[in-house]
C-alpha cells in the first residue's frame, strides 16, 4: 500500500465526513445516524495513522483491516442517509466515489498482506 496516498485520501475523506455531519445537523437529520457516520468515517484515517507505528506486521495488518471494516460501515451509513433523504443524489454520489475508492485501496492492501506469512 502506498501509505502516504492512503493517509491523504483517508484524511481528506474524514474532513468531508465532518463537513457532512455539520450539514446534517443543520438539516435536523437523526442525531444517532450523524454520530455513527462521524465515528466510522473518521476512524478510517485514525486507524491508518496507528498502523504507521505498528509494532509488528500482524499489528499493521490488524490496523489496516480495522480501517477497511470502518470504511465498509461508513458505506452502510452513507447508503442509509441517502435512502432516508438526508443526502441528495449529488452529495451521495460524490461521497460514494470517495468511500468506494478507499474501500478498494484498503481491500487490496489487506489481501496483499494476508498473502504474506505474518
Residue, then its C-alpha position, 0 to 999 in steps of 0.5 A: x500500500x502506498x501509505x502516504x496516498x492512503x493517509x491523504x485520501x483517508x484524511x481528506x475523506x474524514x474532513x468531508x465526513x465532518x463537513x457532512x455531519x455539520x450539514x446534517x445537523x443543520x438539516x435536523x437529520x437523526x442525531x444517532x445516524x450523524x454520530x455513527x457516520x462521524x465515528x466510522x468515517x473518521x476512524x478510517x484515517x485514525x486507524x491508518x495513522x496507528x498502523x504507521x507505528x505498528x509494532x509488528x506486521x500482524x499489528x499493521x495488518x490488524x490496523x489496516x483491516x480495522x480501517x477497511x471494516x470502518x470504511x465498509x460501515x461508513x458505506x452502510x451509513x452513507x447508503x442509509x442517509x441517502x435512502x432516508x433523504x438526508x443526502x441528495x443524489x449529488x452529495x451521495x454520489x460524490x461521497x460514494x466515489x470517495x468511500x468506494x475508492x478507499x474501500x478498494x485501496x484498503x481491500x487490496x492492501x489487506x489481501x496483499x498482506x494476508x498473502x504474506x506469512x505474518 
